[in-house]
Amino acid sequence: MKRMMIIPCTLLIGFSVTALAEEAIGDPPLAMNIIILVATKEDKGLYERIVTAEQLNDQETFAEIIKNHTDRNVRYPIARKLTNQAVLAELAKNDNDEDVRREATSKLTDQTLLAELAKEDKDAGVRRAAVSRLTDQTLLMKIIKNASDSEMRQAVVGNLTNQTFLAEIARGDKDDDVRVTAAVKLIDKALLIEMAKHDKDAEVREKSVYKLIQKDFEMEWRYLTPPKILPIIFEPPASRLATLTKMATTHESEYVRLAATYQVWDKAVLAEIAEKDKSEWVRKVATEQLDRVKAME
């Protein structure tokens, strides 16, 4: 049976709640209990009720205390101890303290309520907590379609797994970062090829190519670094440059040649690829990369 650590109130004189909580860092339950102890130092009866409720995991007592007490230094730690979904739902919807609402939201399982909180709560932390708990793909998609905040859409994409929805976001979201995040989560080969060939944003195209390589050519992947849209300031080691050049010019995989071409900065090599590669796609990328190199001169 868990027991609440009891610290004599005489030891607490001169210490702030924050300082005590910091002393208990690494043990969040202890930190919360210290905060409660300080907050109830003038009400020993309340403290003893909390101790007893802690020992018995008495959710009804926790709910009563959090409903009737006004001190957030009591209410928030108690919210950390709640597991009753009905009580958590009431707090998440109606409590005046955003920290209490956030804590309650972070434990909810009701997908419909979570979607409502994600769209409507006035506190960004509560909205993010709601999104982090959402797993219903249709509800997540509804949120992302209606969210004006790109950070919120980014958070929603983090929980999406539906490939059709991810492809729709990767193609159409107005924010490039959101589209890149969605593209990185794609696993459908046909969708990746479409994004890699036709997307308007260079980073989305490059990351789609890299996903294709990860999917089909794990051995080659070890030679390639993540996509680099901005100019490389320092040249890679000569041995790696030679490997990349060989991959870009001779590898049988169109995807591997593409990814390697993105990292070749030798004008002569790029010009040769742009002229001679059998893939129109690779020739186009080599031409774009050659233009980048020339623009740096």
LINKA-V194481 format. One record per residue. RES is the residue in one letter. PHI is phi in whole degrees, 0 to 359 (NA if undefined). Layout:
[[RES	PHI] [RES	PHI]]
This chain:
[[M	NA] [K	289] [R	235] [M	282] [M	291] [I	257] [I	242] [P	305] [C	298] [T	297] [L	282] [L	266] [I	297] [G	91] [F	252] [S	276] [V	301] [T	297] [A	299] [L	295] [A	297] [E	295] [E	298] [A	265] [I	303] [G	94] [D	223] [P	306] [P	301] [L	296] [A	301] [M	296] [N	291] [I	294] [I	300] [I	299] [L	301] [V	295] [A	293] [T	252] [K	297] [E	265] [D	222] [K	295] [G	297] [L	296] [Y	299] [E	295] [R	298] [I	293] [V	300] [T	295] [A	298] [E	298] [Q	293] [L	261] [N	51] [D	276] [Q	293] [E	295] [T	294] [F	303] [A	297] [E	294] [I	296] [I	292] [K	285] [N	257] [H	265] [T	260] [D	281] [R	294] [N	287] [V	262] [R	292] [Y	294] [P	299] [I	294] [A	301] [R	295] [K	265] [L	285] [T	230] [N	294] [Q	295] [A	294] [V	293] [L	299] [A	296] [E	297] [L	294] [A	299] [K	278] [N	236] [D	291] [N	280] [D	266] [E	296] [D	293] [V	294] [R	298] [R	297] [E	296] [A	296] [T	299] [S	293] [K	246] [L	289] [T	241] [D	291] [Q	294] [T	294] [L	294] [L	299] [A	296] [E	297] [L	294] [A	298] [K	271] [E	244] [D	295] [K	283] [D	262] [A	297] [G	295] [V	294] [R	298] [R	294] [A	298] [A	294] [V	299] [S	296] [R	264] [L	281] [T	236] [D	293] [Q	294] [T	294] [L	295] [L	299] [M	294] [K	297] [I	295] [I	294] [K	290] [N	254] [A	274] [S	276] [D	278] [S	295] [E	295] [M	294] [R	296] [Q	298] [A	295] [V	296] [V	302] [G	301] [N	260] [L	280] [T	234] [N	296] [Q	293] [T	295] [F	295] [L	299] [A	296] [E	298] [I	290] [A	299] [R	280] [G	240] [D	295] [K	283] [D	255] [D	299] [D	296] [V	295] [R	294] [V	296] [T	301] [A	293] [A	298] [V	297] [K	272] [L	290] [I	236] [D	287] [K	298] [A	298] [L	294] [L	297] [I	297] [E	299] [M	294] [A	294] [K	274] [H	241] [D	295] [K	285] [D	259] [A	298] [E	292] [V	297] [R	298] [E	294] [K	293] [S	296] [V	300] [Y	295] [K	296] [L	298] [I	293] [Q	303] [K	289] [D	247] [F	225] [E	300] [M	295] [E	288] [W	303] [R	295] [Y	275] [L	249] [T	270] [P	303] [P	303] [K	233] [I	275] [L	282] [P	301] [I	282] [I	279] [F	247] [E	294] [P	295] [P	305] [A	302] [S	295] [R	288] [L	300] [A	296] [T	295] [L	297] [T	298] [K	296] [M	296] [A	293] [T	256] [T	231] [H	295] [E	288] [S	276] [E	301] [Y	294] [V	294] [R	299] [L	300] [A	298] [A	294] [T	299] [Y	300] [Q	248] [V	270] [W	237] [D	274] [K	298] [A	295] [V	295] [L	297] [A	297] [E	294] [I	296] [A	298] [E	269] [K	247] [D	300] [K	285] [S	261] [E	300] [W	299] [V	296] [R	299] [K	295] [V	296] [A	298] [T	297] [E	297] [Q	294] [L	298] [D	298] [R	298] [V	297] [K	296] [A	292] [M	281] [E	286]]
